[in-house]
């Protein structure tokens, strides 16, 4: 039986070189880490990074062989097949976070690795995201986009679970359809092959019967590496 990670990897990286931007909310870092481990095991050279903010490798285990927070070290490192590298800059004010490298540095690095996985959005730990003018930050080199939503939001009030959107309404299929279709919603800025993942469906079962999505959609659990439903793939 195909795992969720296998499905995502096969869809998002179908060539020799892939730059995958992960946006939205509800499991971006977990998904990035899972895909990084998968591609490393498959013998690819892998870079994990961000264009916004991401947890520091000093407190979160990205399961990489190297973790750099200095651009000189990252630029000096020679990628190796079957090896993964984390790189993001130190956050001056918050030691628990790292921040996006300079874009000109990222543009150099993305050409060196077989697989580049980018956390390209932030949602302060909430399961849903409604974008502002400045996000997500999608590199022009992006070949595929994975837009993540968290099923943990279902049945909760929008105010409490959706970053960037104020409403006392309850999250249900209609609000998910709004986030998928709206210009500031989960698909904003998507480049290349695009998929929507509704993660955390092990916590709250989700039916996609009433969800309309213009790109392939899958519900599942990154934690359990399980697929529950899929559409368009």
N, C-alpha and C positions, 0 to 999 in steps of 0.2 A: 504494500500500500504506500502511495506517495506521501511524503511528509510535507508540511507547509513550507519548510525551508527549501526543499527540493523544487517545489512548484514555483516559488518566488525566484529562485536562482535561475531556473530554466527559462522563465519568461523575461526577466530583467537583463540577463547577461547571455545573449545568444551569439556572441562574437568573441574574437581574440582579445579585444580591449573594450571595457565597459566602465562608464562613470555613472553611478547610480545615486540620485538624490532622494532622500527620504524626508517627507514632509508630513504636516498634520500633527496628530497627538495620539496618545494612548498606546505607547509602546515603541517609539522610534528607536531609542537607544538599545533596547532589547533586540529589536529586529536587526539593527546594524551589527550588533555583536554576533548574533546567530548566523547571519550571512557571512560575516568575516571568518568565522570558524569553518563554515562549510567550504568556502572558496579556498581557504588555506589547505584544508584536507584534500581538496581536489588538485592540489599542486600549482595553484596560481599565486602570483605575487599580489599582495593585498594592502591597500592603504585605507585606514579609517580616519576620518577627519570631520570637520564641521565648517559651515559658512556663517554660523551664528554663535551659539554657546553649547557646550556639552559638559558632562560631568568630568572631573579630573580623574586620570588613571591612578591617582594616589588613593582614591576612595571607591572607584568602580573598576571591576576587573573586565577589561575588554578582550581578554584572552589573546593578546597579541604577543609577538616575540620581542618587540621593542616598543617603547612609549617615549616619544620626544615632545618636549614643550619648548624647545629652542629651535629656531628655523635653521641655524647653521648646522646643527646636528642632523636635522631632517634632510637637508640638501646634500650633506656629505655621505649619507647612507646609500649604499648600493642595494636596490631591491633584489631579492633572491626568490626563485620559484619555491612554493610551499612555505613561504614566510609571510607573516603579517606585521604591519607597523601602524601604530597610532601616532598621530601628530596634530596637536593644536597648541596655541600659545597660552602661556600662563595668564590667569586673570589677576590683575594687579590688586583688586579689592577683595576678591573672594577665592580663597585657596581650594574650595570645593568645586570650582568651575574652571574650564579652559575656554578660550575664545577663538574665533576664526583667525587663521593665518592670513597674511596679506594675500590678496587675490593674485598678484603677480607671482608669488611663491607657489601658490596652489596650481597655477597654470603650468608651471614647470614640473611640479611633482606628478600631476595627473597623467602626464605623458610617459612616465617611467614605469608605472605599475599596470599589471594586467587588469586588476579590478580596483576601482576607487569607490568607496562607500562614504557618502556625505550626509551627515545630519544637517538638514538645511532649514530647520524651523525650530521654534521654541514655543512651549505652551505651559511652562511652570508646573508641570506634573499633572495637568488636567487631561481628561480623556478626549476632549474635542477642541478644535481651534477654528476661529474666524479671523481671517487675516487683516492686517493693517496695510498701509501704503508701503511699508518698508520690508515686508516679509511675504512669502519665504524668499531666501536668497539662493537662487538657482544658477550654478555656473553655466556659462555658455557651452562648455564641453560636455554637459550632461547628455547621456545617451538614453537614459531611462529614469522614470520617476515612480516612486512608490508612495502613495498618499494613504496615511494611516488614520484610522478612527478607532476610538475605544468603546466597546460595547458596554463597559461599566457605566456609561452615561445614561443608558436607557432607563426610563422611569424616574430619573432625577430632574430637578428644575434646571433650566438652561443656565441661570445665573451661577449655579454652583459647579457646573461641569464643563462649560464651554469658555475657553479663554477668548476674550475680545468681543463677547456678545452678551448684552444685558436683556434678559427676558424672564418673566415668571412662569413661562410655559414649561410643560413637561416634555422631555426628550422622547420622541417616538418617531415612527417612520417618516412622518411629514417633515420634521425638522432635519432628519438625516438627508432627505431628498433636497431640502433647501440648501444644506451645506455642500452637497455634491454639485448642484446646479448654479449656485450664486457665484458671481465673478470674484468675490473675496473668500470663497469657500475652499474646500479641501483640494480642489484641482487647480487652484490659482498658480500660474507660472510653470505648470508641468511641461517638461520637454521630453521628446523621444517616446519610446514605448511607455505606456502609463497604465498602472493598475491601482485600484483601491482595495485596501485590506481593512476589514473590520476585525480588529484584534479583541482579545479578552472575551470571546464568545463562549469560553468555558465557564466564565463567571455569570454571564447573563445570556441565555440562548437568544439568538437573533435569526429571524426569518428574512430572507431577501426577496420574498414574493412580492412585497409592495414597495421595494426600493428600486428606483430608476437610476441607472448609471450608464453613461455613454462609453465607458471603458470597462475592461474586465474587472470583476468584483469577486472577492473571496472573503468568507468569514472563517475565522479559526482562532487558534491559540498559539502565540509564539512561545509561551512558557511550556506548553505540552507538545509543541511542534505538530499540531493536528489541524486538518482541514475539516470544516463542517459543511459548508455549502460553497458553490462557485457558480459564476455566470459569465459567459463569454470567453471561457478558457477551458 
